[in-house]
């Protein structure tokens, strides 16, 4: 074993291997910066170039890309409030508020230092578990995986905002939308309305961008200013590193969480940052700043999502079972270059396994260092007036969403989820809770069905189930204590601080709550149209959530103004009555116009028109600046589409022009 370990180190330190490793890191940096692309798109882009390459050099490029994307995707999460990938969504909650108050440098430094720590920890865990992981992995069956999804849902309690019932209802919306499409047990189509696009379910990348990115873009556009008001952002770099040192035990615990979740096949990396974030909130005494720019809310998810890669490589290498979507593509890359994952990776191919381990460690160091080096300049983006950045960000988001299924319906769904996100943000229906429900819905139903099929209800008495169940109960206890503590704090301080502004016109909130109730009512109705196995999950979720959302609706309909369910950001943020602030619908119509135009005249033509109109009308840019920015954006999108071998939407007009007309 030691011989293989040292041989692998000698291989990694050769000039050729390091050169290809740097190439993978560079590509990972570029991919990670663009919102929504993530590891799957990056690895898919790399695969065609691996043909004929020597296995260890090809692995160097693959590992370089895999290791650095969870680090580089932090840029947009912190600077623009747009998740760079599904694994950096929780970072938005505190990283973006830090950027808005001029602490982007500190947030990025803390994030990159945490990513480096998590990545190295994951590589160390992978090293130690290569020979002992097999019995551990095999101990997790469907029953244990189902309980892990319940553990993930238990985090909703601390991510539920000011109202626990709204947090649970938001989670229910996510569970219901995550169940759209074929039932895992029977294949029956649920809540599809006969639409072919919905039959495969709603893509996660579309939901992540719609629920977080578009609401934040619209909010910044309404304020008509830069993300951060400070002109100099370079003063907090060392402070971010000191934050990691100060919170080292939190980073260590979250790195452990990342390794465990990453190593469990099928659970994937989309939820690990939320579990780590929820753990940070639960185990911290002072929770008041979480969601408003607490650096611990950056350290926790960033430590976990980089450590996850080391954990995810365990089932991928040992059993050929990918722990996430990106690992599935990585697995395909291994097969493509002639490496067969399985038990041979700890016997005859042990040197290759340790080559991967060393490459992972080095790539994390190089990637974090590169991000720290670049971020001093990238962070200055936050001082640019957002009206100049918005059209580019909206275009990139639409481009990234189109990657989901490469169907124009991706853009329509992006707009629909975006509108839902805008309303949830306005009325304080927690979006993190929604996303946790959406991510866990499919796996939760599948694991429950399989557990019952294999063990009946007796699966509840399995030792692993009981252990995870006990951890879940402890998690719920902390959530309940947090809720009661918040309530006590608010009552004890009510005499010394001003009460938050409360909306007196509850009509808009009541209408939204009513729409949520109708959604659950339809989910319940639809479940009765399916067989028992096909409808029991959606029916159960809808029935429970109909009661919870009904409570919210009742409180709003009976005008309980002082209740915590009453929240309207238009009033709290002072937008109501301010005629200098554009309405919420104003910028939604701009985005809708871009999407409709894509249907009519195609993507590139629509982007050109959108850029020109937006820059001239909303940003009040000069004609010269408008031409330069528009040309740059269109050329960039066309080049990116060419590199990714992607046919952008052509639209009805282009289709009609290209259609061969019959000669008469």
C-alpha positions in Angstrom: 0.0 0.0 0.0 2.8 2.4 0.9 4.6 1.6 -2.3 1.5 2.4 -4.4 1.1 5.6 -2.4 4.6 6.8 -3.1 4.5 5.6 -6.7 1.4 7.7 -7.2 3.1 10.7 -5.7 6.0 10.3 -8.1 3.5 10.1 -11.1 1.6 13.2 -10.0 4.7 15.3 -9.7 5.8 14.7 -13.3 5.6 17.8 -15.5 3.2 16.2 -18.0 0.7 15.2 -15.2 0.9 18.7 -13.6 0.4 20.4 -16.9 -2.8 18.5 -17.6 -3.9 18.9 -14.0 -3.5 22.7 -14.4 -5.5 22.5 -17.7 -8.4 20.8 -15.9 -8.2 23.4 -13.1 -8.3 26.3 -15.6 -11.3 24.8 -17.3 -13.0 24.2 -13.9 -12.4 27.8 -13.0 -14.0 29.0 -16.2 -17.0 26.6 -15.9 -17.6 27.3 -12.2 -17.9 31.1 -12.7 -20.8 30.7 -15.1 -24.1 30.2 -13.1 -25.9 26.9 -13.5 -23.3 25.0 -15.6 -21.6 23.2 -12.8 -19.6 19.9 -12.9 -21.9 17.9 -15.2 -21.7 20.5 -18.0 -17.9 20.9 -17.4 -17.2 17.2 -17.4 -19.4 16.6 -20.4 -17.5 19.3 -22.3 -14.2 17.7 -21.4 -15.1 14.1 -22.4 -14.6 14.5 -26.2 -11.0 15.5 -25.7 -10.1 12.4 -23.7 -10.0 10.0 -26.7 -6.6 8.6 -27.1 -5.1 10.2 -24.0 -2.9 8.3 -21.6 -5.1 7.3 -18.6 -3.2 9.1 -15.8 -3.0 12.4 -17.7 -6.7 12.1 -18.7 -7.5 11.5 -15.0 -5.4 14.6 -14.1 -7.7 16.8 -16.3 -10.9 15.2 -14.9 -9.8 15.5 -11.3 -8.6 19.1 -11.8 -12.0 20.1 -13.1 -14.0 18.1 -10.5 -12.0 19.6 -7.6 -12.1 23.2 -8.5 -15.7 23.7 -9.6 -17.1 23.7 -6.1 -14.6 26.4 -5.3 -14.9 28.7 -8.3 -18.8 28.5 -8.4 -18.6 30.6 -5.2 -17.9 33.8 -7.3 -21.4 34.3 -8.6 -23.0 33.0 -5.4 -21.3 35.7 -3.3 -20.9 38.5 -5.8 -24.3 38.3 -7.6 -26.6 36.2 -5.5 -26.8 33.6 -8.3 -25.9 30.0 -7.3 -22.9 28.9 -9.5 -24.1 25.4 -9.2 -26.5 23.3 -7.1 -23.8 22.8 -4.5 -23.3 26.5 -3.8 -26.9 27.5 -3.3 -26.7 27.8 0.5 -23.7 30.1 0.2 -26.0 32.7 -1.4 -27.9 33.2 1.9 -25.0 34.9 3.8 -22.3 35.4 1.1 -24.5 37.7 -1.0 -25.6 40.0 1.9 -21.9 40.3 2.8 -21.1 41.5 -0.7 -24.0 44.0 -0.7 -22.6 45.6 2.4 -19.1 45.8 0.9 -17.6 42.6 2.5 -17.2 40.6 -0.7 -13.5 40.2 -0.1 -14.0 38.7 3.3 -16.8 36.4 2.2 -14.7 35.2 -0.8 -11.6 34.6 1.3 -13.6 32.7 3.9 -15.2 30.7 1.2 -12.0 29.8 -0.7 -10.1 29.0 2.5 -13.0 26.8 3.6 -13.1 25.1 0.2 -9.4 24.4 0.4 -9.8 22.9 3.9 -12.8 20.8 2.8 -11.1 19.6 -0.3 -8.0 18.5 1.5 -10.1 16.8 4.2 -12.0 14.9 1.5 -8.8 13.8 -0.1 -7.5 12.6 3.3 -10.7 10.7 4.0 -10.6 9.1 0.6 -7.1 7.9 1.3 -8.0 6.3 4.6 -11.3 4.8 3.4 -10.0 3.2 0.2 -9.5 -0.2 2.0 -12.3 0.0 4.6 -15.1 1.8 2.9 -16.7 -1.3 1.3 -18.5 -2.6 4.4 -19.5 0.9 5.4 -21.1 1.7 2.0 -22.8 -1.7 1.8 -24.4 -1.1 5.2 -26.6 1.7 3.7 -29.7 0.3 2.1 -32.9 1.9 0.9 -34.2 2.2 4.4 -31.2 4.1 5.7 -31.2 6.3 2.7 -34.8 7.2 3.3 -34.0 8.1 6.8 -31.2 10.4 5.6 -33.7 12.2 3.4 -35.8 12.7 6.5 -32.7 14.1 8.3 -32.3 16.5 5.5 -36.0 17.6 5.8 -35.5 18.1 9.5 -33.2 21.0 8.6 -36.3 22.9 7.4 -37.1 23.9 11.0 -34.0 26.2 11.3 -34.4 27.4 7.7 -38.0 28.3 8.1 -37.7 32.0 8.6 -40.0 33.8 11.0 -42.9 31.4 10.7 -42.3 27.6 11.1 -45.7 26.8 9.5 -44.7 28.8 6.4 -41.3 27.1 6.3 -42.9 23.6 6.4 -45.5 24.7 3.7 -42.6 26.0 1.5 -40.9 22.6 1.9 -44.1 20.9 0.9 -44.3 23.0 -2.3 -40.8 21.7 -3.1 -41.7 18.1 -2.4 -44.8 18.4 -4.6 -43.0 20.0 -7.5 -40.2 17.5 -7.1 -42.7 14.7 -7.6 -44.0 16.0 -11.0 -43.5 13.4 -13.7 -43.2 9.7 -13.5 -43.9 7.9 -10.2 -40.8 5.8 -9.2 -42.9 2.8 -8.3 -45.3 2.6 -11.2 -44.1 5.0 -13.9 -47.5 6.8 -13.9 -47.4 10.4 -14.8 -48.4 12.8 -12.1 -49.4 16.5 -12.4 -48.1 16.8 -16.0 -51.3 18.2 -17.6 -50.5 16.1 -20.6 -47.3 18.1 -21.2 -44.4 16.1 -22.5 -41.8 18.4 -20.9 -43.2 17.8 -17.4 -43.2 14.0 -17.9 -39.5 13.9 -17.1 -39.9 16.2 -14.1 -38.7 19.8 -13.6 -34.9 20.1 -14.0 -33.0 21.1 -10.8 -30.8 23.6 -12.6 -33.9 25.5 -13.8 -35.4 25.4 -10.3 -32.2 26.6 -8.6 -31.7 29.5 -11.0 -35.4 30.5 -11.0 -36.0 30.4 -7.2 -32.8 32.2 -6.2 -31.2 34.0 -9.2 -34.1 35.8 -10.8 -35.6 37.2 -7.6 -32.2 38.7 -6.5 -31.6 40.2 -10.0 -35.0 41.8 -10.0 -34.6 43.1 -6.4 -31.2 44.7 -7.3 -32.6 46.2 -10.5 -35.4 47.8 -8.6 -32.9 49.4 -6.2 -31.0 50.7 -9.3 -27.6 50.7 -7.8 -24.4 48.5 -7.6 -24.4 45.3 -5.5 -21.9 46.9 -3.1 -21.6 50.6 -2.4 -17.9 50.4 -1.4 -15.4 51.3 -4.1 -12.5 49.3 -2.5 -13.1 45.7 -1.6 -9.6 44.5 -0.8 -9.4 45.0 2.9 -11.1 41.8 4.1 -9.0 39.1 2.6 -7.1 38.1 5.7 -10.2 38.6 7.8 -11.9 35.8 5.9 -9.0 33.4 6.5 -9.1 34.3 10.2 -12.8 33.6 10.2 -12.1 30.0 9.1 -9.5 29.6 11.9 -11.9 31.0 14.4 -14.6 28.6 13.3 -12.4 25.6 12.6 -14.5 23.1 14.5 -17.6 24.1 12.5 -15.6 23.7 9.3 -14.4 20.3 10.5 -17.9 19.1 11.3 -19.3 20.3 8.0 -16.4 18.6 6.1 -17.3 15.4 7.8 -21.0 15.9 6.8 -19.8 16.5 3.2 -17.8 13.3 3.1 -20.6 11.2 4.5 -23.3 12.7 2.2 -21.0 12.5 -0.8 -20.2 8.9 -0.2 -23.9 7.8 -0.2 -24.9 6.9 -3.7 -27.9 8.7 -5.1 -28.2 11.3 -2.4 -26.0 13.6 -4.5 -24.3 16.9 -3.7 -27.4 19.1 -4.2 -28.4 18.9 -0.6 -25.1 18.7 1.2 -24.7 22.4 1.5 -28.1 22.8 3.0 -27.5 20.1 5.6 -24.2 21.7 6.5 -25.9 25.1 6.7 -28.7 23.8 8.8 -26.2 22.2 11.1 -24.4 25.5 11.5 -27.6 27.3 12.5 -28.6 24.5 14.9 -25.3 24.4 16.7 -24.7 28.1 17.0 -26.0 30.1 20.0 -26.2 33.5 18.3 -28.4 32.9 15.2 -29.6 36.4 14.6 -27.2 37.2 11.7 -27.8 34.0 9.7 -29.3 34.9 6.4 -28.2 38.5 6.8 -24.4 38.1 6.2 -23.0 35.8 8.9 -19.6 34.5 7.7 -20.4 31.1 9.4 -23.2 30.7 6.8 -20.4 30.8 4.1 -17.9 28.6 5.9 -20.3 25.7 6.6 -21.6 25.0 3.0 -18.2 25.7 1.4 -16.4 23.3 3.7 -18.9 20.6 3.0 -19.4 20.9 -0.7 -15.6 20.5 -1.4 -15.2 17.6 1.0 -18.2 16.0 -0.7 -16.1 15.3 -3.8 -13.6 13.2 -1.9 -16.5 11.2 -0.4 -18.3 10.9 -3.7 -15.2 9.2 -5.2 -15.5 6.4 -2.7 -18.5 4.6 -4.2 -17.6 5.7 -7.7 -14.2 4.1 -7.6 -15.0 1.1 -5.4 -18.3 0.0 -6.8 -18.9 1.9 -10.0 -21.8 3.6 -8.3 -21.8 7.4 -8.8 -22.6 9.4 -5.7 -23.8 12.4 -7.8 -24.5 13.5 -11.3 -21.0 14.9 -11.9 -19.6 11.6 -10.6 -21.7 9.8 -13.1 -20.0 11.7 -15.9 -16.7 11.2 -14.2 -17.4 7.4 -14.2 -18.1 7.6 -17.9 -14.7 9.4 -18.4 -12.9 6.6 -16.5 -14.5 3.9 -18.7 -13.7 6.0 -21.8 -10.0 6.0 -21.0 -9.9 2.3 -20.2 -10.1 2.3 -16.4 -12.7 0.0 -15.0 -14.0 1.1 -11.5 -14.6 -1.6 -8.9 -12.6 -3.8 -6.5 -9.6 -3.7 -8.8 -9.1 -0.1 -7.7 -7.9 -1.3 -4.3 -5.9 -4.2 -5.6 -4.2 -4.2 -9.0 -5.0 -0.5 -9.8 -4.3 0.8 -6.3 -1.6 3.1 -7.8 -4.2 4.7 -10.0 -6.5 5.2 -7.0 -3.8 7.1 -5.1 -2.9 9.1 -8.2 -6.5 10.3 -8.1 -6.1 11.1 -4.4 -2.9 13.1 -4.9 -4.4 14.9 -7.9 -7.5 15.8 -5.8 -5.3 17.3 -3.1 -3.1 19.3 -5.4 -6.0 20.5 -7.5 -7.7 21.9 -4.4 -4.6 23.8 -3.4 -4.1 25.2 -6.9 -7.8 26.0 -7.4 -8.2 27.8 -4.1 -5.0 29.7 -4.6 -6.1 30.7 -8.1 -9.5 31.9 -6.9 -7.9 33.9 -4.1 -5.5 35.5 -6.6 -8.3 36.3 -9.1 -11.0 37.4 -6.6 -9.4 40.7 -5.8 -10.2 41.8 -9.4 -13.4 39.8 -9.8 -14.9 41.3 -6.6 -14.7 44.8 -8.2 -17.6 43.6 -10.4 -19.9 44.4 -7.4 -19.2 48.1 -7.7 -20.5 48.3 -11.3 -24.0 49.7 -11.6 -26.2 46.6 -11.7 -28.2 47.8 -14.7 -25.1 47.3 -16.8 -24.6 43.8 -15.5 -28.2 42.6 -15.4 -28.7 41.9 -19.1 -25.6 39.8 -19.3 -26.6 37.9 -16.1 -30.1 37.3 -17.4 -28.7 36.0 -20.7 -26.3 33.7 -19.0 -29.0 32.4 -16.7 -31.3 31.7 -19.7 -28.3 30.0 -21.5 -27.6 27.8 -18.4 -31.3 26.9 -18.0 -31.4 25.8 -21.6 -28.7 23.3 -20.8 -31.2 21.3 -18.7 -33.1 19.5 -21.5 -32.2 21.8 -24.5 -35.8 22.6 -24.9 -37.4 26.0 -25.1 -39.7 24.9 -22.3 -36.7 25.2 -20.0 -37.0 29.0 -20.4 -40.7 29.0 -19.8 -40.2 26.9 -16.6 -37.4 29.2 -15.6 -39.8 32.2 -15.8 -42.5 30.3 -13.9 -40.2 29.3 -11.1 -38.7 32.8 -11.1 -42.2 34.3 -10.5 -42.8 31.8 -7.7 -39.4 32.8 -6.2 -40.2 36.5 -6.4 -43.5 36.0 -4.6 -42.0 33.7 -2.0 -39.3 36.2 -1.3 -41.8 39.0 -1.0 -44.1 37.2 1.4 -41.3 35.4 3.3 -42.0 31.8 2.3 -38.5 30.4 2.8 -36.9 29.5 -0.5 -34.2 27.3 1.1 -36.9 25.1 2.6 -38.6 24.9 -0.8 -35.3 23.8 -2.4 -34.6 21.2 0.2 -38.0 19.7 -0.4 -37.5 19.7 -4.2 -34.1 18.1 -4.1 -35.1 15.3 -1.7 -38.5 14.5 -3.2 -37.6 12.0 -5.8 -35.0 10.1 -3.7 -37.3 10.1 -0.6 -40.2 8.5 -2.5 -37.9 6.0 -4.2 -36.2 4.9 -1.0 -39.5 4.7 0.9 -41.0 2.5 -1.9 -37.9 0.2 -2.0 -37.6 -0.1 1.8 -41.3 -1.1 2.1 -40.9 -3.5 -0.9 -37.8 -5.2 0.6 -38.5 -5.2 4.3 -42.1 -4.1 4.8 -42.8 -1.8 7.7 -40.1 -3.8 9.6 -37.5 -1.5 8.0 -38.3 1.0 10.8 -36.5 -1.4 13.3 -33.3 -1.7 11.4 -30.3 -0.5 13.5 -29.1 2.0 10.9 -32.7 3.4 10.7 -32.9 3.8 14.5 -29.5 5.5 14.7 -30.4 8.0 11.9 -33.8 8.4 13.4 -32.3 9.4 16.7 -30.1 11.9 15.0 -33.2 13.3 13.3 -35.1 13.6 16.6 -32.1 15.5 18.0 -32.1 17.8 15.0 -35.8 18.5 15.4 -35.2 19.2 19.1 -32.6 21.8 18.3 -35.0 23.3 15.7 -37.8 23.5 18.2 -35.5 25.1 20.8 -34.3 27.6 18.3 -37.9 28.5 17.4 -38.9 28.9 21.1 -35.7 30.8 21.8 -36.4 33.2 19.0 -40.0 33.7 20.3 -38.7 34.4 23.8 -36.1 36.8 22.5 -38.7 38.7 20.5 -41.0 39.0 23.5 -38.3 40.0 26.0 -36.9 42.7 23.6 -40.2 44.0 22.4 -40.1 46.8 24.9 -36.6 48.0 23.9 -36.8 47.8 20.1 -39.1 49.0 17.5 -41.6 46.5 16.2 -41.1 45.5 12.5 -43.3 47.1 10.0 -46.4 45.0 9.4 -48.5 45.2 6.3 -52.1 46.3 7.0 -53.3 45.3 3.5 -53.2 41.5 3.7 -54.9 41.0 0.3 -51.8 40.1 -1.8 -50.5 37.7 0.9 -53.9 36.1 1.2 -54.2 35.5 -2.5 -50.7 33.9 -2.6 -51.5 31.7 0.3 -54.8 30.7 -1.4 -52.9 29.8 -4.5 -50.6 27.6 -2.5 -53.6 25.9 -0.9 -55.2 25.3 -4.3 -51.9 23.7 -5.5 -51.9 21.2 -2.6 -55.6 20.6 -3.3 -54.9 19.7 -6.9 -52.0 17.5 -5.8 -54.4 15.6 -3.5 -56.9 15.3 -6.3 -54.3 14.1 -8.8 -53.1 11.5 -6.3 -56.6 9.9 -6.4 -56.3 9.5 -10.2 -53.2 7.2 -9.7 -52.8 3.8 -8.3 -52.1 3.4 -4.6 -48.3 3.1 -5.1 -48.3 5.9 -7.6 -50.2 8.4 -5.6 -49.6 7.6 -1.9 -46.5 9.9 -1.6 -48.0 13.0 -3.4 -51.3 12.4 -1.7 -49.8 12.2 1.8 -47.7 15.3 1.2 -50.6 17.3 -0.2 -53.0 16.3 2.6 -50.5 17.3 5.3 -49.4 20.5 3.6 -53.0 21.5 2.8 -53.6 21.7 6.5 -50.5 23.7 7.2 -51.0 26.1 4.4 -54.6 26.3 5.4 -53.5 27.6 8.8 -51.5 30.4 7.1 -54.5 31.2 4.9 -56.8 31.3 7.8 -54.6 33.7 9.8 -54.2 36.0 6.9 -57.9 35.9 5.9 -58.9 36.7 9.5 -56.5 39.7 9.5 -54.2 38.6 12.3 -51.9 41.5 11.5 -49.5 40.9 14.5 -48.9 37.2 13.7 -45.6 36.1 12.3 -47.2 34.8 9.1 -47.9 38.4 8.1 -44.9 39.7 6.1 -44.8 41.8 3.0 -41.3 42.9 1.9 -42.8 45.8 -0.1 -43.8 47.3 3.3 -40.7 46.1 5.3 -38.2 47.3 2.7 -40.1 50.6 2.2 -40.9 50.0 -1.5 -44.6 50.6 -1.0 -45.5 54.2 -2.0 -42.0 54.9 -3.3 -42.6 55.9 -6.9 -38.8 55.8 -7.7 -38.9 52.1 -7.2 -40.1 50.0 -10.2 -42.9 47.5 -9.5 -42.1 43.7 -9.2 -43.9 43.0 -12.4 -41.9 45.5 -14.4 -38.7 43.5 -14.7 -40.6 40.2 -14.9 -42.2 41.5 -18.1 -38.7 42.4 -19.4 -37.5 38.8 -18.8 -40.8 37.4 -20.2 -40.3 39.5 -23.3 -36.9 38.0 -23.9 -38.3 34.4 -23.5 -41.2 35.1 -25.9 -38.8 36.6 -28.4 -36.7 33.5 -28.2 -39.7 31.5 -29.4 -40.4 34.0 -32.2 -37.0 35.0 -33.6 -34.4 32.8 -31.9 -31.9 33.2 -29.0 -29.1 35.2 -30.5 -31.4 37.7 -32.3 -33.5 38.0 -29.1 -30.4 38.6 -26.9 -29.1 41.3 -29.3 -32.5 43.1 -29.1 -32.8 42.6 -25.4 -29.3 44.0 -24.7 -29.8 47.1 -26.9 -33.2 47.9 -25.5 -32.2 47.3 -21.8 -29.0 49.2 -21.9 -30.5 52.2 -23.7 -33.7 52.3 -21.7 -32.9 51.0 -18.2 -29.2 51.5 -17.9 -29.2 54.8 -19.9 -25.9 53.7 -21.5 -24.4 55.6 -24.4 -24.8 54.2 -27.9 -21.1 53.3 -28.1 -21.1 51.4 -24.8 -24.3 49.7 -25.8 -22.8 48.5 -29.1 -19.6 47.3 -27.4 -21.4 45.4 -24.6 -24.0 43.9 -26.9 -21.4 42.7 -29.4 -19.3 41.2 -26.7 -22.2 39.3 -25.2 -23.5 38.0 -28.5 -20.0 36.8 -29.6 -19.4 35.2 -26.3 -22.7 33.3 -26.3 -22.2 32.2 -29.9 -18.6 31.0 -29.1 -19.7 29.2 -25.9 -22.5 27.4 -27.8 -20.0 26.4 -30.5 -17.6 25.0 -27.9 -20.3 23.1 -26.1 -21.8 21.8 -29.4 -25.1 23.4 -28.5 -27.8 24.4 -31.0 -29.3 27.5 -29.6 -33.1 28.1 -30.0 -33.7 29.2 -33.6 -37.3 30.5 -33.2 -40.3 30.3 -35.5 -39.0 33.0 -37.8 -35.6 31.3 -38.5 -37.4 28.0 -38.9 -39.7 29.5 -41.4 -36.8 31.1 -43.4 -34.9 27.8 -43.4 -37.9 25.7 -44.4 -37.6 24.4 -48.0 -40.6 25.8 -49.8 -42.2 23.5 -52.5 -41.9 24.8 -56.0 -45.2 25.3 -57.8 
